[in-house]
Amino acid sequence: MNSAPQFAVFPASGDETPVLSDTTRAMLRANAPKEECGDAPIGASMDLLRGEGLMLDDGTENPQRTVAALMQIGAANLSVGRLWEGHVNALRLLRLYGSAGQVRRAEALIASGALLGVWGADGAPPVTRDENTGKLNGEKLFASGLGTVTHALITVNSGPEVQLALVDVRDENRADARQWDMLGMRATASGKFDFTGLSLDKSALIGAPGNYLAEPHFIGGVWRIAALQAGAAAGLIGAAAEQLRAADRLEAEAQKTRLMQVLMRVWAGMAMAERAATAAQCDSLDPERIVATSIAARLFTEEVGLEAISAVEQSLGLRHFTQSAETGRMARDLSVYLRQAARDAFLQRAAGQALAEDEGFWGVFK
Ligand SMILES: Cc1cc2nc3c(=O)[nH]c(=O)nc-3n(C[C@H](O)[C@H](O)[C@H](O)COP(=O)(O)OP(=O)(O)OC[C@H]3O[C@@H](n4cnc5c(N)ncnc54)[C@H](O)[C@@H]3O)c2cc1C
């Protein structure tokens, strides 16, 4: 079995207690190649997180711990991290907008083994609900965790009045994982799910129309993606260093310089994700400032993720590109996961806040 990703690739912090045990991190890492090619179900890795007591975490109680968990999981197995991030997001939205009874039921489902996800990306046609019959029509795309996620928080009736609903998505006949024909993140099985004809009782609707888009919880929550991206970039550099050490090539100054320069920037991305996670829990802050801070973290970790992939390619050379190379798979997963929605629009939105005239000189501090 591969060893756990070395914590040396994580910066020192005031609390060195790992959220995940060494055994869990090592198993997550060892499972990843089998999960990529469908030889092992990703559900077994999700059960490891369940065993670590992570399934009732929604990122609010101890955001630093949640960020640390995302980074550690992202370093070991990014696909598993993606599914856990969806679960955390869904639970957060349920607790924000669901009634006490809905939250109790969802928590009971989780206790009995449910895994949640958030499926927002619409297909053609988008998912709508007929007010009179309660029947759904339409499909979701990029629906992560087909066959593993048991209950998805879906968006119904796209637009400003979008409505959240919690739906049982275990019907395999409605899922089409073949739609996920990506070079990376294959283990997430993020394909198409057809909701057409499903009855959706009003009791499954979560919150009011438009709640889903309310800030600072919507875009303000992308710090979770930033944390995963930064963790995955650190894990990639750690795996590359491990290979170079084994090949007696890490002592070359050029190698150390190349990797360390990127690693320092990954650490900066980690710090930004931590800061955004803490800010997101602060009720007294202007929501738009939280949004800008979270966007900055996500776009910065996208940049350092790209730099990490490039540095690892240069450091390892051709061996990185063999079918079985661990670094190759990690880089494939990371490069796909770096592709998140509307990067340019997000940058403009953050700039609109941080550089706004009414923010004055101190607006550039977050
Ligand atoms: C591993 C993985 C799992 C996922 N799982 C889920 C899931 O479970 N549920 C879910 O809902 N979604 C999921 N997604 C999809 C995700 O939410 C985004 O929809 C997706 O990542 C968008 O990526 P994109 O690069 O195509 O973004 P886009 O937003 O299409 O951006 C691509 C480029 O087009 C530009 N662009 C976008 N809009 C405009 C415009 N109007 N004018 C000019 N330029 C524009 C962007 O700035 C960017 O440069 C997943 C994605 C990944 C990678």
The ligand as an ORCA input file, in Angstrom:
! r2SCAN-3c Opt
* xyz 0 1
  C     -15.320     16.898    -11.136
  C     -16.495     17.784    -11.303
  C     -17.680     17.466    -10.653
  C     -18.809     18.263    -10.796
  N     -19.931     17.912    -10.133
  C     -21.031     18.685    -10.239
  C     -22.224     18.361     -9.528
  O     -22.296     17.390     -8.782
  N     -23.295     19.144     -9.678
  C     -23.263     20.233    -10.510
  O     -24.259     20.923    -10.600
  N     -22.168     20.548    -11.208
  C     -21.049     19.819    -11.079
  N     -19.925     20.155    -11.784
  C     -20.007     21.216    -12.789
  C     -19.626     22.562    -12.243
  O     -20.614     23.006    -11.349
  C     -19.504     23.564    -13.384
  O     -20.707     23.604    -14.087
  C     -18.414     23.220    -14.334
  O     -17.287     22.838    -13.620
  C     -18.167     24.410    -15.250
  O     -16.897     24.337    -15.836
  P     -16.515     25.095    -17.147
  O     -15.022     25.262    -17.179
  O     -17.151     24.452    -18.310
  O     -17.129     26.550    -16.835
  P     -17.783     27.676    -17.697
  O     -18.517     28.542    -16.746
  O     -18.533     27.170    -18.887
  O     -16.489     28.418    -18.159
  C     -15.684     28.051    -19.268
  C     -15.090     29.316    -19.848
  O     -16.150     30.065    -20.469
  C     -16.193     31.370    -19.905
  N     -17.598     31.806    -19.865
  C     -18.597     31.281    -19.129
  N     -19.733     31.957    -19.337
  C     -19.421     32.953    -20.228
  C     -20.174     33.972    -20.839
  N     -21.467     34.117    -20.579
  N     -19.535     34.800    -21.688
  C     -18.224     34.655    -21.970
  N     -17.459     33.709    -21.433
  C     -18.056     32.861    -20.560
  C     -15.579     31.226    -18.530
  O     -15.186     32.454    -18.017
  C     -14.467     30.256    -18.805
  O     -13.365     30.916    -19.341
  C     -18.762     19.392    -11.648
  C     -17.575     19.733    -12.296
  C     -16.434     18.950    -12.135
  C     -15.164     19.345    -12.842
*
